[in-house]
């Protein structure tokens, strides 16, 4: 194995670990968004429909961070 092959193998492994770490942020964000929505519905049940729509929008924006992490992994590897 020459130096280029070893360097490529290390780079691929680091990218995988990097995406794993990058996925932690959106997971925590989605948990917070859903938890706060449940809390809001418990306080004012009549707003459940509006809060649910806002929750889905928040989840979509939060998950966009995970998709960006996947794309960056494919671009730089």
N, C-alpha and C positions, 0 to 999 in steps of 0.2 A: 504494500500500500504506500502510495506516495503522499506527500503533504496535502495535496489538493483533495484527495479522497477523504482523508482524515478530517480536514477542515469542513468539507461538505457534510459529513456525518455528524459532526458536532453542531454545525449550524442547524441542521434539520431537527435534532433533538432539542436544542434551545428554543426553536420556534414552537415546537409542540408544548413545551413547558410554559412558554410565554403566553400562548393562547389559553392554556388552562388557567393561568393566573388572571388573564384578562376577562375570563368568563365569570370570575367571582364577583366582580363589580355589578354587572347587570343582574346577576342572581340575587344579590342583596337588595338592589334597587327594586326589582319586581316584588320581592317580599315586603318591602316597606310600603310600596304603592298599594298592594292588595290588603295589607294589614290596616292601613289608614282608611281605606274604603270600607272595610268591615266595621271599623270603629265609627265612621261617619254614618253608616246605615243604622248602626245600633243606637246612635244618638237621635237621628231624624229619619225614621223609616220612610216617610213620604218622599224623600229625595233619592230613593234607591235607584231609580232609573237614570237620573242625571249623573249620579255618582258612578254608576256602572259604566256609562259611556266615557266619562273622564278617566276612569281606571283603565279602560282598554286603550285609550290614547296614550296614557302614561306608560303602559306596558310596551306599546309599539315603539315609542321613543327610546325606552330603556333597552329593549332588545336590539334596536339599531346599533347600539354600541357593540354588542356581541357579533353582529354581522360585519361591522367594520373590522373587528379583530380577526375574523376569519379571512376577510379580503386581504388585509395586510399580511397575514401569514402566507397566502398564496402569491402575493406580489413580490415579497422580498426573499422567498425561499427558492 
